[in-house]
C-alpha cells in the first residue's frame, strides 16, 4: 500500500514537535492524576480545560510546524522559539505537578 501526500518534516522539526506534544500530554495527564488523587475530578472542567488550555497550544504549534515546512522563511526560527517557550512553560508545570502528586519537598528559594 502506497501512502500519497505525506508531509516530510525537515530534520529536527519532527523531533521538536514530538517533544512539545509529549510535554503537553504529560502535563495534562499529571493534572488529571492530581485531580483524581484530591477527589476533585470533574468531566466538565476537563472538557473546558482541553478547549481553553490544551487545544490552542497544539493547534498553534501544528500551524507553525506546517508553515515552517511549507514556507520555511523565518517560520522555522519562529517555530523553534515558540516551541522552546512552550516546553519551558510545561516543563516547569510538570515539575510542580510531580512534587504535588508525590509529596516531594520543593527546592529552597
Protein Blocks (a to p, Z undefined) as FASTA:
>chain_A
ZZehiacddehjlmmmmmmmmmmmmmmmmmmmmmmmnopacfklmmmmmmmmmmmmmmmm
mmmmmmmmmnonoklmmmmmmmmmmmmmmmmmmmmmmmmmnopacddZZ
